[in-house]
C-alpha cells in the first residue's frame, strides 16, 4: 500500500459513503484539451502524468469506493445520483 493510499484509507471510516466520480480516458483527454480555466494538462509532461496516474491510481480508488458515478452524464444527473446515494 502506498503512503498516499494508506493516508487516504485512514479517514474512510469517517464517511458514510465513498463515491468515485470517474470518466473514461478519452473524456478526460477531451476535457483537459478543451478547458480554459486551468492550464494543467496542456504540457506533454503533465498530460503523461495524468494518464499514468489514471492507470495507477484509479484501480485503487475503485477498490475503496462504495459507489461509482460516471461523469459522462450531465452535472445535474451526477448531483441527483449522489443525493440518491446519501438518502438511501
C-alpha positions, 0 to 999 in steps of 0.5 A, a space after each residue: 500500500 502506498 503512503 498516499 493510499 494508506 493516508 487516504 484509507 485512514 479517514 474512510 471510516 469517517 464517511 458514510 459513503 465513498 463515491 468515485 466520480 470517474 470518466 473514461 480516458 478519452 473524456 478526460 483527454 477531451 476535457 483537459 484539451 478543451 478547458 480554459 480555466 486551468 492550464 494543467 494538462 496542456 504540457 506533454 509532461 503533465 498530460 503523461 502524468 495524468 494518464 499514468 496516474 489514471 492507470 495507477 491510481 484509479 484501480 485503487 480508488 475503485 477498490 475503496 469506493 462504495 459507489 461509482 458515478 460516471 461523469 459522462 452524464 450531465 452535472 445535474 444527473 451526477 448531483 441527483 445520483 449522489 443525493 440518491 446515494 446519501 438518502 438511501 
